[in-house]
Structures are given as C-alpha cells and as structure tokens.
Amino acid sequence: MKQPTLVVLAAGMGSRYGGLKQLDGLGPSGETIMDYSIYDAIRAGFGKVVFVIRHLFEEEFRTKIVSKYEHKIPVEIVFQDLDKLPEGFTVPEGREKPWGTNHAVMMAEEVVKEPFAVINADDFYGRHGFAALADKLRSLSDSEGKYCMVGYRVGNTLSESGTVARGVCQVDDKGFLTEVVERTAIARGEDGRIFFEDEQGQKQYLEENTPVSMNMWGFTPDYFRHSNELFRHFLQALDTNPKFEYFIPLPVNLLVAQGKISVEVLDTPDQWFGVTYAADRPEVVAKIQALVDAGEYPTKLF
C-alpha cells in the first residue's frame, strides 16, 4: 500500500491580502498556515510533500518554509511557469495571468507517481480532512478514475470580513460528486441564513451543511493524463476566451459528466479558515491559538 503524496499549491500572491500570505507567521511560534497543513499531513500518514511555487520567491521559500521540514518528511519543489505548456503551444502575446490551479497541479507530474492530495497553501483545513483523504487515497493505490474530495460544510467556511466565493457541490444519494458550481459573494445575512445572488440577481439560500469545495482533492496519477488532454483542448479554443484559467473544477466537472471518473465527497466537521482579507488575520491568529490551547496542536510545530 503506497503512502500518498501531498501537493501544496503555493504559487499565488494574495492580492486582496496585500502580500505573500503563504509566508506570514500566524501561529504562536511564527508558524504559517502551511506548517499546520504539513503537520496534519504527517500525522495522517502522507509520505511526501510537493510544493508548487514560482521562481520569483524560491530562495525565501526554501529558507523560511522548506528548511523546517528537514528530517520530518521528504520535500520536493516544482515551478508553475506561464510558458510551461504542451508541445506546440506558446504563451499568447500580452498574457500575464497564470493558467490556474489545475495547471499548477500538472507541474507535479514528473515527481508524483502515487495517489496524491491537492490543497491550497493559504487555507487552514483541520486535521480531520487530512486523515480522511489519506485513508481514502491509500485504498486507491491500484485504481484509476476513482477520485475524492473533502466537502466542507458551507457554514464552516465563511469570513466575517466580507463575502466569499465557493464551489458549491452537487452530490448524489451515494455521496458522489455530480457537479461543482462556482458561486461568488456568499455571505450570512442578518437573519442568520447563508445566501448568494444567482445569474439573474435573485437571492438564493444554502443550507448550513451544504458541501463546498475548498480545493482539497484526492487523485490518482492517471489524473495527469486527463488534465493534459483537456488542457490542450482548451488552449486550442483560447481565442474565444483570452482570459481563460484552468481551474480544477473545470476538468473534474467535464470528466464526471462524461462518466470517465467518479469523485467521492468526504464530509468533515472541521472549520475552515484563512486570510482572504487582511482583516481576517487577527481572527485567524486567535483561532489557531484556541486550537493550541485546546491541545489540538503543540505550541511549536517543528
């Protein structure tokens, strides 16, 4: 039985946050949110961590982040570059925007040969999600096309500092994903109910426990093959959408609709939190301290 690998997407800059939030020390001993994810991954039984970053901050990242994990877990770094495209394609003139989260996942293909999880660097997921993912991925060692994701309860993912965008999951009666629909400007109203506005500007309500994607996925290596094939297809149609980004739900939705894959949605009671806005920072620091005080994490992780 293979130990799964954790792929951490850490190439983005937090424009609303105002800095490189992946390197911001939020824990009592200066831990980053990533440190808590790696700690939870190690105790869940992940065997390796792969960071997807940009060359721009490689030196700082290696010094502040990677050095902490020496002798704790094997670490590899890969780079998401704008010009890392399939053979025959070049970066369109004027294109500066990154290609999106699924393009970042594809950067790990050369170093990942076992079932793997994907997370964002700047999201605090909680220990339960990592344990659930690790258990499921270990059971998928010899499988293809059987994937999973951790579905967070939408009521556990909101920010007090503003609205949030979430991938709202449609799930069948067996607990498998049928579609992820991106909804923007989700918030809790004054009446306590959670809502968003649809394409017609009509207010729509979500149940408290509606599963949403926080970009915590579980795949087997065949996902790279599907990703490359679909990426080529979308690049060929780039003229019709020059701002196209290859987000993870895009190929997942297509592959589910085509019946080529299944995605089991794993429930978690954990509360997600992160630094979507600069105003979120004090609240995140307080929440991490509360978890430390409750004995969920040591005062110093590494």
N, C-alpha and C positions, 0 to 999 in steps of 0.2 A: 504494500500500500504506500503510495507516494505522498510525501509531505507537500501540501500546497504552497504556492508562492504568493506573496502579496505585492501587487503592483500599485505604487502610490503616484498619483498624478500631481506633480508639483511644479509644472512649467508656467503656471499663470501668475500674473500680477493682479493684486486686488485693487482695481481702480476706484471702487467706492470706498474701500477701506483706507486708501491713501498710502500704500506701501507694500512691501513684500511680506504679507502676513504669515506666510509659511515659516518664517524665521523669528516671529515675535514670541518672546518668552511670556507665557501666561500662567504657568504652574508655580507653586511656592518656591521651587528651586530653579526657576527660569526655564521650565520645560515648555516646548512648543506643543501645539495640538498634535502634530505628527508624532511626538515622543509617546503620547498616550496611545495612539493607534499602534505603534510598533510594540509597545509594552503589552497591549491586549493581544496582538497577533502572536507574540512569542508564547504567551501563556495559553493561547488557543491551539498551538502546535504548528504554526506556519514555519516552513523550513528556510525561507529566503525572502529578502525584500529587494524589489527593483524600484528605483526612483526614476521617474521621467521628469527631467528638468531641461532648462535651457543653458547653453554655453555661457550666456551673459553672467550668471551668478554661480558658476560651478565652484570656483575657489572658496567663496563664502559658504556655500552649501556643504562642501566637504569638511570645512573647518568646524562649522557650528553644528552640523547635523550628523554626518556620517561617522565622524570620529567617536561619537557617543556609543555607537553600536559595536565597536570592535570587541571581538571575543563574546558577543551576545548572540549575533545571528549574521549569516553571510549577507553581504550587501553588494548590489551592482547598480551602476548608473547608466542610463541611456538618455539620449537627447532628442527632443522634439524640435526639428528644424523645418522651416517653411518649405525648403526645397527638397525635403525627403519625400519624394513622390514616386509612384510606379514608373517603370521604364516607358519612355515615350511621352511623358508629361513634363511640363515646365511651369514655373510659377508665373501666373498672368501678370502683365505689366501693371504696376501700381498696387498689387496685392500685398498688404502688410498684416492683415488679420490672420491669426493662427487657424489651422484647419479643424480644430475642435477636439473634444475628448476622445472620440474613437480613433482619430488619427494618432493621438498620444498613446493609446493602448497599443496600436500597431507597432510603435517603436520598440516594444519589448519582445517582439517575436524571436529575435536571434538568441535571447538569453532565457526564454521561458519555454520549457518542454514538458511541463506538468500542469495539472489543474491549477488555476490561479484566481485570486480575487482582485478586484479593482476598487480603489477608494480615492476620494479627494484628499489632498494634503491638509486642507484647512477646515475640515469638518470633524467634530467630536462625535464619534459613533456609539461609544459604550461597549463594554466587554461582551454582552450577550450576542451582538451581531457577529463579532469575530468568531465566537465559539460555534454559532450556528453555521456560519459559512465554512469553517474549517471541517466540521463534521460532515457536511454535505459534500464538499469537494473531495474529501478522502474516499467517499463512496463512489465517486465518478471517475476514478483513476483510469479505467479502461473504456470509458464511454465517449461517444461523440454526439453533439447536438442536444445534450441534456444539461441545461444551464440553470442557474438560480440567481436570485437577488434578495436582498434584505428589504422588506417593505416596512417603512416606519409609519407609525400612526400619525396622521397629519397634525393632530392636536399637540403632538410632542415635538413639532419641528418649526414652530412659529417664532418670529422675532418680535420683541417689544419695541424695537426701534423703527420698524417700517414693514412694508409688505414683502412677501417672499414669492419666488417662482418655484413651483414644484411639479414634478412629473407624476400626475395622478394615475394610479394603476387600476386598470380594469382586470378583474380576476374571476376565473370560472369557479364552478362549485367544487372543483377538486383542488383548488389552490394554485392554479397555474395562470400565468400572465396571458391576457389576450391583447392588451394594448396599453401603452404609456402615452398619456396626453399631457403636453406641457400647458400648465395654467400659470399665468402671471398675476401678480397683485393679489395673492391670497392673504387674508387677514382675519382676525377675530373681531367681530362687530361689538358694539356697545351692549348688545343683548346676549353676548357670550357665544353666539353661533359663528361658525367659520364659513367664509364666503369668498367668491371671486366673481368677476364680471366676464360673461361669455363674449363671443364674437359680435353679438348684437347689442352688447352693453347691458344685458339683463343680469341681475344678481342671481347667482346660483350658490346653493349651500352644500357643504360637505359634512358628512358625519364625522364625529370626533376621531373614530378609528379607521377612517378611510386610508388604505395603504398608499404611500407615496414613495417615489424613488429618490434616494439621497446619493445616488451614484455609488452604491455598494453592491457590486455584481460578482457573480461567480461563473467562470467559463472553463472550458477545456481547450487544449491548444488548437483544435480544428476551427475555433472562432477566428483565428488569424486568417485562415484561408477565406472564410466568408467575408471578412472585413476587407481584404484586399480586392476581392472580386467586385464587391459593391462600391468600393471607393473609386475604382476605375470607371464604373458606370456613371457615378455622379460627376466625376471630373469631365467626362465626355459631354455632359449637359451643363457645364459651368456657365456657358454664355447666357443661359436663361435665368441664372441666379448667381451673379458675380460675388455676392457676399456669403455664399454657401459655407456652412460649417458642418462637419461630420460628427455630430453628437452621438453618443452610444445608443440612445433610444431609437434613432433612425434605422440602423441596420437591424436591431433587435425586433422592432415592430414589423419590418418587412419579412424577416425570416420566420417570425411566428405566423404571420398572415399566410405565408407560402407553405406552412406546415413542415418546414425544414428543421426547426428546433422547438424545444419546449423550455419554458423558464418557470421553475417553481418559486413561488413567493414565500419567503421565510419571514414570519412575524417576529417582531422584537418589542418588548415593553420599554426599551431604553429611550431616554430623552435625547434627541439630537440637539446640539447647539454649535454655533460657530460665529465667526466675526464677519458677518455680511456687511455690517456698517461699523464705522469707528465707534459709534455709541454703544455697540454691543460689547466692547472689550471689558469694561468693569463687571458686567453681568457674567461673562464667561469666566473671568478670574474668580469671582465669588462661587460659581457653580463647581469649578474644579476644586477649590478649597473645601467646599462642603463634602465632596466625594472623598477627599483625603481625610478629612475629619471623621468621616463615617467608616474609614478603614478600607475603602474600595481600592485605594492606591497608596503607596508609600509617599512620604514627603519628598524624597529624592528618587526618581525612577532609575537613573543609570549613573 
